[in-house]
Protein backbone atom coordinates (compact mmCIF):
# COMPACT_ATOMS: atom_id res chain seq x y z
CA UNK A 1 0.00 0.00 0.00
CA UNK A 2 1.46 3.42 -0.89
CA UNK A 3 2.41 5.50 2.13
CA UNK A 4 0.49 8.76 2.37
CA UNK A 5 2.34 11.56 4.11
CA UNK A 6 0.03 14.11 5.71
CA UNK A 7 0.69 17.27 7.66
CA UNK A 8 0.10 17.53 11.38
CA UNK A 9 -3.42 18.91 10.96
CA UNK A 10 -4.40 15.96 8.76
CA UNK A 11 -2.94 13.53 11.28
CA UNK A 12 -4.75 15.17 14.19
CA UNK A 13 -7.94 14.85 12.16
CA UNK A 14 -7.75 11.09 12.68
CA UNK A 15 -7.66 11.50 16.46
CA UNK A 16 -10.74 12.37 18.56
CA UNK A 17 -12.17 15.86 18.02
CA UNK A 18 -10.34 18.50 20.00
CA UNK A 19 -7.07 16.55 20.10
CA UNK A 20 -4.16 18.93 20.10
CA UNK A 21 -0.45 19.33 20.65
CA UNK A 22 0.60 21.06 23.86
CA UNK A 23 3.18 23.87 23.71
CA UNK A 24 5.82 21.37 24.84
CA UNK A 25 4.96 19.05 21.93
CA UNK A 26 2.91 16.43 23.79
CA UNK A 27 -0.27 15.00 22.24
CA UNK A 28 -3.47 15.69 24.18
CA UNK A 29 -6.68 13.62 23.78
CA UNK A 30 -9.89 14.24 25.70
CA UNK A 31 -8.08 17.04 27.51
CA UNK A 32 -5.50 14.59 28.88
CA UNK A 33 -1.82 14.47 27.98
CA UNK A 34 -1.11 11.00 26.66
CA UNK A 35 2.30 10.99 28.37
CA UNK A 36 0.59 11.50 31.73
CA UNK A 37 -1.86 8.66 31.06
CA UNK A 38 0.97 6.30 30.15
CA UNK A 39 2.89 7.30 33.27
CA UNK A 40 -0.11 6.51 35.45
CA UNK A 41 -1.56 3.44 33.76
CA UNK A 42 1.31 1.97 31.73
CA UNK A 43 1.33 0.66 28.17
CA UNK A 44 -0.22 -0.78 26.09
CA UNK A 45 -3.22 1.34 27.04
CA UNK A 46 -6.63 1.91 25.47
CA UNK A 47 -7.73 5.55 25.80
CA UNK A 48 -11.28 6.65 24.94
CA UNK A 49 -12.67 10.17 24.71
CA UNK A 50 -15.91 9.76 26.64
CA UNK A 51 -17.35 13.16 25.74
CA UNK A 52 -16.78 12.52 22.04
CA UNK A 53 -18.59 9.16 22.23
CA UNK A 54 -21.55 10.76 24.00
CA UNK A 55 -21.68 13.51 21.37
CA UNK A 56 -21.63 10.91 18.58
CA UNK A 57 -24.53 9.02 20.15
CA UNK A 58 -26.43 12.30 20.25
CA UNK A 59 -25.76 12.96 16.57
CA UNK A 60 -27.18 9.58 15.59
CA UNK A 61 -30.22 9.92 17.86
CA UNK A 62 -31.06 13.40 16.62
CA UNK A 63 -30.67 12.47 12.96
CA UNK A 64 -32.80 9.35 13.28
CA UNK A 65 -35.54 10.90 15.39
CA UNK A 66 -35.87 13.90 13.11
CA UNK A 67 -36.28 11.75 10.00
CA UNK A 68 -38.30 8.78 11.33
CA UNK A 69 -39.88 9.54 14.73
CA UNK A 70 -41.05 5.96 15.34
CA UNK A 71 -37.51 4.68 15.72
CA UNK A 72 -34.86 3.67 18.16
CA UNK A 73 -31.17 2.89 18.11
CA UNK A 74 -29.13 0.29 19.87
CA UNK A 75 -25.37 0.07 20.24
CA UNK A 76 -23.81 -2.96 18.53
CA UNK A 77 -21.86 -3.72 21.66
CA UNK A 78 -19.42 -6.20 20.17
CA UNK A 79 -17.56 -3.08 19.03
CA UNK A 80 -16.53 -2.32 22.62
CA UNK A 81 -17.99 -4.61 25.28
CA UNK A 82 -17.16 -3.46 28.79
CA UNK A 83 -19.46 -2.60 31.66
CA UNK A 84 -18.55 1.10 31.62
CA UNK A 85 -19.43 1.37 27.93
CA UNK A 86 -22.78 -0.32 28.50
CA UNK A 87 -23.42 2.13 31.33
CA UNK A 88 -22.53 5.07 29.07
CA UNK A 89 -25.01 3.91 26.43
CA UNK A 90 -27.72 3.40 29.04
CA UNK A 91 -27.12 6.91 30.38
CA UNK A 92 -27.46 8.26 26.84
CA UNK A 93 -30.88 6.59 26.57
CA UNK A 94 -30.20 3.97 23.91
CA UNK A 95 -30.37 0.19 23.93
CA UNK A 96 -27.68 -2.33 23.08
CA UNK A 97 -27.43 -5.50 21.10
CA UNK A 98 -25.61 -8.49 22.53
CA UNK A 99 -24.35 -11.81 21.27
CA UNK A 100 -23.70 -14.37 23.97
CA UNK A 101 -24.01 -14.54 27.74
CA UNK A 102 -20.89 -12.46 28.44
CA UNK A 103 -22.16 -9.40 26.62
CA UNK A 104 -25.60 -9.84 28.17
CA UNK A 105 -24.11 -10.05 31.68
CA UNK A 106 -22.06 -6.88 31.14
CA UNK A 107 -25.07 -5.03 29.70
CA UNK A 108 -27.17 -5.91 32.72
CA UNK A 109 -24.33 -4.99 35.08
CA UNK A 110 -24.07 -1.65 33.28
CA UNK A 111 -27.70 -0.85 33.98
CA UNK A 112 -29.13 -1.34 30.50
CA UNK A 113 -32.89 -1.78 30.55
CA UNK A 114 -33.44 -5.45 29.52
CA UNK A 115 -36.39 -4.35 27.40
CA UNK A 116 -33.96 -2.32 25.28
CA UNK A 117 -31.63 -5.26 24.64
CA UNK A 118 -31.59 -7.06 21.30
CA UNK A 119 -30.03 -10.53 21.35
CA UNK A 120 -28.20 -11.81 18.28
CA UNK A 121 -26.17 -14.88 17.43
CA UNK A 122 -26.03 -17.61 14.81
CA UNK A 123 -25.44 -20.37 17.39
CA UNK A 124 -27.42 -19.47 20.50
CA UNK A 125 -27.38 -22.25 23.06
CA UNK A 126 -30.32 -23.20 25.18
CA UNK A 127 -28.51 -21.87 28.26
CA UNK A 128 -28.01 -18.39 26.85
CA UNK A 129 -31.56 -18.24 25.50
CA UNK A 130 -32.80 -19.18 28.95
CA UNK A 131 -30.62 -16.42 30.40
CA UNK A 132 -32.10 -13.92 27.93
CA UNK A 133 -35.66 -14.99 28.71
CA UNK A 134 -35.06 -14.83 32.45
CA UNK A 135 -33.58 -11.33 32.08
CA UNK A 136 -36.54 -10.08 30.05
CA UNK A 137 -34.58 -9.25 26.88
CA UNK A 138 -36.80 -7.15 24.64
CA UNK A 139 -36.07 -8.71 21.26
CA UNK A 140 -34.44 -11.97 20.24
CA UNK A 141 -33.33 -12.21 16.62
CA UNK A 142 -34.09 -15.57 15.03
CA UNK A 143 -31.11 -16.73 12.96
CA UNK A 144 -32.26 -20.29 12.23
CA UNK A 145 -35.05 -22.76 12.89
CA UNK A 146 -33.18 -24.23 15.85
CA UNK A 147 -33.64 -20.86 17.58
CA UNK A 148 -37.39 -21.27 17.11
CA UNK A 149 -37.35 -24.82 18.45
CA UNK A 150 -35.40 -23.85 21.57
CA UNK A 151 -37.41 -20.70 22.28
CA UNK A 152 -40.74 -22.48 21.94
CA UNK A 153 -39.53 -25.07 24.42
CA UNK A 154 -38.11 -22.54 26.90
CA UNK A 155 -40.44 -19.54 26.77
CA UNK A 156 -42.95 -19.23 29.60
CA UNK A 157 -44.44 -15.96 28.36
CA UNK A 158 -44.83 -14.27 24.99
CA UNK A 159 -41.39 -13.36 23.60
CA UNK A 160 -41.03 -10.77 20.82
CA UNK A 161 -38.71 -11.88 18.01
CA UNK A 162 -37.34 -10.72 14.65
CA UNK A 163 -36.18 -12.93 11.78
CA UNK A 164 -32.71 -12.21 10.46
CA UNK A 165 -32.84 -12.12 6.67
CA UNK A 166 -29.94 -12.66 4.31
CA UNK A 167 -30.77 -10.07 1.63
CA UNK A 168 -28.16 -11.22 -0.90
CA UNK A 169 -26.24 -7.94 -0.77
CA UNK A 170 -22.43 -7.93 -0.74
CA UNK A 171 -21.11 -4.49 0.31
CA UNK A 172 -17.64 -3.29 -0.61
CA UNK A 173 -15.79 -4.18 2.57
CA UNK A 174 -13.42 -6.80 3.93
CA UNK A 175 -14.51 -10.39 3.34
CA UNK A 176 -14.26 -11.11 7.07
CA UNK A 177 -16.90 -8.51 7.94
CA UNK A 178 -19.30 -8.82 4.99
CA UNK A 179 -22.48 -10.49 6.23
CA UNK A 180 -25.28 -9.74 3.77
CA UNK A 181 -24.26 -11.91 0.81
CA UNK A 182 -25.57 -15.36 0.00
CA UNK A 183 -23.34 -17.93 1.65
CA UNK A 184 -22.90 -15.88 4.84
CA UNK A 185 -23.20 -17.84 8.06
CA UNK A 186 -25.68 -15.28 9.41
CA UNK A 187 -29.42 -15.26 8.89
CA UNK A 188 -31.78 -16.96 6.47
CA UNK A 189 -31.98 -16.50 2.69
CA UNK A 190 -35.27 -15.00 1.56
CA UNK A 191 -37.05 -18.34 0.81
CA UNK A 192 -36.06 -19.81 4.18
CA UNK A 193 -36.96 -16.54 5.91
CA UNK A 194 -40.44 -16.75 4.39
CA UNK A 195 -40.86 -20.23 5.84
CA UNK A 196 -39.67 -19.11 9.29
CA UNK A 197 -42.03 -16.12 9.19
CA UNK A 198 -44.96 -18.39 8.31
CA UNK A 199 -44.11 -20.72 11.18
CA UNK A 200 -43.77 -17.87 13.69
CA UNK A 201 -47.12 -16.39 12.72
CA UNK A 202 -48.68 -19.56 14.17
CA UNK A 203 -46.49 -19.79 17.27
CA UNK A 204 -48.23 -19.77 20.60
CA UNK A 205 -45.22 -18.42 22.46
CA UNK A 206 -43.23 -16.24 20.06
CA UNK A 207 -44.53 -12.92 18.79
CA UNK A 208 -43.17 -12.02 15.37
CA UNK A 209 -42.56 -8.27 15.39
CA UNK A 210 -40.61 -8.05 12.16
CA UNK A 211 -37.36 -8.66 10.33
CA UNK A 212 -33.70 -7.79 10.66
CA UNK A 213 -30.90 -7.33 8.14
CA UNK A 214 -27.26 -6.48 8.75
CA UNK A 215 -25.04 -6.51 5.67
CA UNK A 216 -21.60 -5.99 7.18
CA UNK A 217 -19.17 -3.58 8.78
CA UNK A 218 -16.81 -0.76 7.74
CA UNK A 219 -19.08 0.09 4.80
CA UNK A 220 -18.18 3.39 3.14
CA UNK A 221 -21.17 3.69 0.78
CA UNK A 222 -24.89 4.06 1.40
CA UNK A 223 -25.96 2.31 -1.81
CA UNK A 224 -25.97 -1.31 -0.51
CA UNK A 225 -28.43 -0.41 2.24
CA UNK A 226 -31.15 0.54 -0.25
CA UNK A 227 -30.83 -2.86 -1.91
CA UNK A 228 -31.02 -4.63 1.46
CA UNK A 229 -34.16 -2.72 2.41
CA UNK A 230 -35.72 -3.59 -0.94
CA UNK A 231 -35.05 -7.28 -0.26
CA UNK A 232 -36.63 -7.35 3.20
CA UNK A 233 -39.59 -5.21 2.09
CA UNK A 234 -40.69 -8.05 -0.17
CA UNK A 235 -41.33 -10.26 2.85
CA UNK A 236 -44.46 -8.39 3.87
CA UNK A 237 -45.58 -5.67 6.27
CA UNK A 238 -44.37 -5.77 9.87
CA UNK A 239 -44.42 -3.50 12.90
CA UNK A 240 -40.60 -3.44 13.21
CA UNK A 241 -37.71 -3.35 10.76
CA UNK A 242 -34.21 -3.60 12.20
CA UNK A 243 -31.89 -2.25 9.51
CA UNK A 244 -28.65 -3.16 11.29
CA UNK A 245 -25.52 -1.03 11.29
CA UNK A 246 -22.16 -1.23 9.58
CA UNK A 247 -21.38 2.41 8.83
CA UNK A 248 -17.64 2.73 8.27
CA UNK A 249 -15.22 5.21 9.80
CA UNK A 250 -12.11 7.09 8.66
CA UNK A 251 -9.10 5.00 9.64
CA UNK A 252 -6.67 6.63 7.23
CA UNK A 253 -6.39 9.66 4.98
CA UNK A 254 -8.04 8.10 1.93
CA UNK A 255 -11.18 6.95 3.76
CA UNK A 256 -14.30 9.05 3.20
CA UNK A 257 -17.25 7.49 5.02
CA UNK A 258 -20.74 9.00 4.94
CA UNK A 259 -21.63 11.14 7.93
CA UNK A 260 -24.15 9.70 10.40
CA UNK A 261 -26.70 12.15 9.01
CA UNK A 262 -26.08 11.09 5.40
CA UNK A 263 -26.22 7.40 6.31
CA UNK A 264 -29.49 7.78 8.18
CA UNK A 265 -30.93 9.94 5.39
CA UNK A 266 -30.20 7.13 2.91
CA UNK A 267 -31.81 4.52 5.16
CA UNK A 268 -34.90 6.63 5.70
CA UNK A 269 -35.27 7.48 2.01
CA UNK A 270 -35.21 3.78 1.14
CA UNK A 271 -37.61 3.02 3.99
CA UNK A 272 -40.06 5.65 2.79
CA UNK A 273 -40.05 4.05 -0.63
CA UNK A 274 -40.42 0.46 0.56
CA UNK A 275 -41.65 0.10 4.15
CA UNK A 276 -44.90 0.91 5.96
CA UNK A 277 -44.90 4.51 7.18
CA UNK A 278 -46.14 3.52 10.65
CA UNK A 279 -43.49 0.83 11.23
CA UNK A 280 -40.75 1.19 13.81
CA UNK A 281 -37.19 1.37 12.49
CA UNK A 282 -34.24 0.18 14.56
CA UNK A 283 -30.61 0.90 13.71
CA UNK A 284 -27.57 -0.79 15.27
CA UNK A 285 -24.42 1.34 14.87
CA UNK A 286 -21.33 0.00 16.61
CA UNK A 287 -17.97 0.84 15.08
CA UNK A 288 -19.13 4.31 14.06
CA UNK A 289 -20.12 5.17 17.66
CA UNK A 290 -16.74 4.35 19.21
CA UNK A 291 -13.89 3.67 16.78
CA UNK A 292 -12.91 7.28 15.97
CA UNK A 293 -12.75 8.18 19.64
CA UNK A 294 -10.22 5.59 20.81
CA UNK A 295 -6.42 5.68 20.85
CA UNK A 296 -3.98 2.94 21.77
CA UNK A 297 -0.69 3.89 23.45
CA UNK A 298 2.46 1.81 23.15
CA UNK A 299 6.05 2.23 24.19
CA UNK A 300 8.82 1.75 21.65
CA UNK A 301 11.09 -1.08 22.76
CA UNK A 302 13.56 -1.34 19.90
CA UNK A 303 14.47 0.29 16.58
CA UNK A 304 16.55 -1.48 13.94
CA UNK A 305 17.23 -1.98 10.25
CA UNK A 306 17.79 0.24 7.24
CA UNK A 307 15.44 -0.93 4.47
CA UNK A 308 12.95 -1.33 5.97
CA UNK A 309 13.35 0.37 9.32
CA UNK A 310 11.55 -1.38 12.18
CA UNK A 311 10.11 0.14 15.32
CA UNK A 312 8.92 -2.56 17.73
CA UNK A 313 6.49 -1.77 20.53
CA UNK A 314 5.33 -3.48 23.72
CA UNK A 315 2.00 -4.63 22.27
CA UNK A 316 0.74 -5.83 18.90
CA UNK A 317 -1.68 -8.45 17.70
CA UNK A 318 -2.68 -9.35 21.25
CA UNK A 319 -4.33 -5.94 21.58
CA UNK A 320 -5.15 -5.16 17.92
CA UNK A 321 -6.22 -8.11 15.78
CA UNK A 322 -7.82 -6.06 13.01
CA UNK A 323 -4.60 -5.83 11.01
CA UNK A 324 -3.82 -9.54 11.13
CA UNK A 325 -7.43 -10.62 10.55
CA UNK A 326 -8.28 -8.50 7.55
CA UNK A 327 -5.59 -5.95 6.86
CA UNK A 328 -7.16 -2.83 8.33
CA UNK A 329 -4.90 0.20 7.87
CA UNK A 330 -4.16 2.45 10.85
CA UNK A 331 -2.06 5.60 11.31
CA UNK A 332 0.18 6.58 14.21
CA UNK A 333 2.51 9.21 15.59
CA UNK A 334 5.16 9.60 18.23
CA UNK A 335 3.18 11.24 21.03
CA UNK A 336 5.90 13.78 21.82
CA UNK A 337 6.84 14.51 18.17
CA UNK A 338 3.54 14.70 16.36
CA UNK A 339 3.48 14.42 12.59
CA UNK A 340 6.19 14.19 9.97
CA UNK A 341 9.06 11.76 9.80
CA UNK A 342 9.95 8.76 7.69
CA UNK A 343 8.32 5.38 6.95
CA UNK A 344 8.78 2.65 9.56
CA UNK A 345 7.41 -0.84 9.94
CA UNK A 346 5.56 -0.51 13.23
CA UNK A 347 5.59 -4.05 14.57
CA UNK A 348 4.46 -5.84 17.69
CA UNK A 349 6.28 -8.08 20.13
CA UNK A 350 4.51 -11.37 19.37
CA UNK A 351 5.94 -14.47 17.71
CA UNK A 352 4.24 -14.02 14.33
CA UNK A 353 5.56 -12.34 11.19
CA UNK A 354 2.00 -11.11 10.73
CA UNK A 355 2.28 -9.10 13.95
CA UNK A 356 2.74 -5.87 12.02
CA UNK A 357 0.57 -3.01 13.27
CA UNK A 358 1.30 -0.52 10.47
CA UNK A 359 3.42 -0.98 7.37
CA UNK A 360 5.01 2.30 6.40
CA UNK A 361 3.94 4.25 9.46
CA UNK A 362 5.23 7.82 9.24
CA UNK A 363 7.10 8.39 12.50
CA UNK A 364 9.52 11.12 13.48
CA UNK A 365 12.75 9.65 14.80
CA UNK A 366 11.32 6.87 17.00
CA UNK A 367 13.58 5.84 19.88
CA UNK A 368 13.30 3.26 22.66
CA UNK A 369 11.11 4.68 25.41
CA UNK A 370 9.04 6.87 23.10
CA UNK A 371 5.26 6.66 23.23
CA UNK A 372 3.44 5.75 20.01
CA UNK A 373 -0.22 6.73 19.67
CA UNK A 374 -2.30 4.73 17.17
CA UNK A 375 -5.54 6.45 16.16
CA UNK A 376 -9.05 5.07 15.59
CA UNK A 377 -8.72 2.01 17.84
CA UNK A 378 -12.01 2.48 19.71
CA UNK A 379 -13.69 -0.54 18.10
CA UNK A 380 -12.82 -4.24 18.06
CA UNK A 381 -9.32 -3.85 19.55
CA UNK A 382 -10.36 -4.22 23.18
CA UNK A 383 -13.01 -6.66 21.96
CA UNK A 384 -10.53 -9.10 20.44
CA UNK A 385 -7.67 -8.63 22.91
CA UNK A 386 -6.06 -11.95 23.73
CA UNK A 387 -3.28 -13.68 25.63
CA UNK A 388 -0.89 -14.53 22.78
CA UNK A 389 2.57 -15.25 24.27
CA UNK A 390 1.00 -14.75 27.69
CA UNK A 391 0.22 -11.10 26.96
CA UNK A 392 -1.79 -9.38 29.66
CA UNK A 393 -4.76 -7.56 28.20
CA UNK A 394 -4.48 -3.76 28.46
CA UNK A 395 -6.49 -1.48 30.72
CA UNK A 396 -9.14 0.93 29.46
CA UNK A 397 -9.19 4.58 30.49
CA UNK A 398 -12.03 7.00 29.80
CA UNK A 399 -11.07 10.67 29.42
CA UNK A 400 -13.52 13.52 29.82
CA UNK A 401 -12.56 17.21 29.76
CA UNK A 402 -9.11 16.61 31.17
CA UNK A 403 -10.11 14.02 33.77
CA UNK A 404 -9.24 10.35 33.37
CA UNK A 405 -10.67 7.28 35.06
CA UNK A 406 -9.78 3.62 34.88
CA UNK A 407 -12.76 1.50 33.79
CA UNK A 408 -11.00 -1.81 33.03
CA UNK A 409 -7.82 -2.72 34.90
CA UNK A 410 -4.81 -4.36 33.32
CA UNK A 411 -4.77 -8.13 33.39
CA UNK A 412 -2.13 -9.59 35.73
CA UNK A 413 0.03 -12.68 35.85
CA UNK A 414 -2.23 -13.90 38.64
CA UNK A 415 -5.19 -13.58 36.28
CA UNK A 416 -3.39 -15.72 33.72
CA UNK A 417 -2.82 -18.44 36.31
CA UNK A 418 -6.18 -18.19 38.08
CA UNK A 419 -8.01 -20.59 35.76
CA UNK A 420 -5.39 -23.33 35.90
CA UNK A 421 -6.43 -26.48 37.74
CA UNK A 422 -3.98 -28.74 39.54
CA UNK A 423 -3.27 -31.87 37.53
CA UNK A 424 -2.58 -33.84 40.68
CA UNK A 425 1.15 -34.02 40.05
CA UNK A 426 3.32 -34.03 43.19
CA UNK A 427 4.46 -30.57 44.25
KELO-949861 format. One record per residue (C-alpha): x, y, z. Coordinates in steps of 0.25 Angstrom, whole numbers, plus 5000, padded with zeros to 4 digits. Example, Ala and Ser with C-alpha at 12.3 -4.5 7.8 and 13.67 -1.06 7.14 Angstrom:
<nodes>
504949825031505549965029
</nodes>
This chain:
<nodes>
500050005000500650144996501050225009500250355009500950465016500050565023500350695031500050705046498650765044498250645035498850545045498150615057496850595049496950445051496950465066495750495074495150635072495950745080497250665080498350765080499850775083500250845095501350955095502350855099502050765088501250665095499950605089498650635097497350545095496050575103496850685110497850585116499350585112499650445107500950445113500250465127499350355124500450255121501250295133500050265142499450145135500550085127500550035113499949975104498750055108497350085102496950225103495550275100494950415099493650395107493150535103493350505088492650375089491450435096491350545085491350445074490250365081489450495081489750525066489150385062487950405071487650545066487750505052486950375053485850445062485750565052485550475040484750355045484050385059483650245061485050195063486150155073487550125072488350015079489950005081490549885074491349855087492249755081493049885076493449915090492849825101493149865115492249905127492650045126492250055112490949995114490650095125491050205116490050165106488950145116489250285122489050335107487650265106487950165096487950015096488949915092489049785084489849665090490349535085490549435096490449425111491649505114491149625106489849615113490449605127491249725125490049805119489149765131490349805140490449935133488949975136488349955122486849935122486649785118485449835110486449915101487349795099487449725085488049585085488749535073489549405070489649305059489849195070489049225082489049115092487949075101488649135113488849265107487449275102486949235116487849345122487249445112485749405115486049415130486649555128485449605120486249635108485349715099485649655085486249525081486749515066486449385060487649335052487149195049486049095052486749035063486549175070485049155068485149015074485849055086485049175089483749105088484249005098484849105108483849225107482849235118482249365113482149435100483449475094483649575083484549525072485149575059485549485047486949515042486949525027488049495017487749605007488749554996489549684997491049684997491649825001492949874998493749835010494649735016494249585013494349565028493249665032492349655020491049585025489949615015490349525003489849395000490749285007490849365019490749295032489749395038488249395036487349325026487249345011485949405006485249275003485649215017485249345024483849335018483749195023484149245037483249365037482049265033482449175045482549295055481249345051480549225057481449215069480749215082481949265090482749355080482249485075482749525061483049675062483849685049485149655041486549695043487649715033489149745035490049745023491449765029492349865035493349975031492450005019492750145013491550155003490050165006489650094993489649954998488649985009487550024999487749894992487649815006486349895010485749864996486049714999485349715013484249795008483749684999483549595011482249665015481849775025482349775039482249865052483849865053484949875043486349865049487249915038488549875045489849965045491149955038491450105035492950115033493950215039495250285035496450205039497350275029497450395020496850325008495550285015494350365013493150305020491750365020491350455032490350395042489350495036489650445022489550305025488250315033487650405022487950295012487350185021486050275023485950305008485950155005485050125016484050235011484050164997483850025002483350005017482050045024482050185029481550145043482650035045483750055055485150055050486350015058487850045055489049975061490250055059491550005066492850035060492350175056492050215071493350175077494450155067494850295064494950335079495950225083497450235083498450125087499750165094501050075093502450095097503550075087504449965091505449955080505850015066506649945056506949925041507150015029506249965018505249955024505350015037504649945049504050015061503649905071502649935082502149865095500849815089500349775076499349665071498949635085498349765086497949795072497549685063496949765052498249775044498549625045497049585042496749665030497849765027497149895033498050015031498350105043499250225045500150265057501050375062502150385073501350455084502450555087502750585073501450595065501450585050502550575040503650475039504050355031503350225028503550115038503049975040502249985053502249845058501849775071502549685081501849555077502449425071501749445057502249515045500849565043500949645056501149775048500249885053500549985042501449965029502050095026501650175038502150315037502850345050503850445054505150395059504550275068505450235080505350135091504450195102503650275092502150275093501450235080499950275079499150195069497850265065496450205062496550085071495250105079494549985072494949835072496349855078495949835093494849735088495849645082496949655092497649525095498749455103499649425091501049395097500449415111500149565108499349625119498149705113498249855114497449945123496350045118496350185122495250285119495650435118494650545119495050695119496450665125496050565135496350415133495750295140496150145140494950065135495649935132496949895140498149835133498149675134499149625143500049495143499149445155497949465145498649375135498949265145497549275152496849185143497849075144497448945151498448855158498748735150499048655163500548645160501348645173501848785177
</nodes>
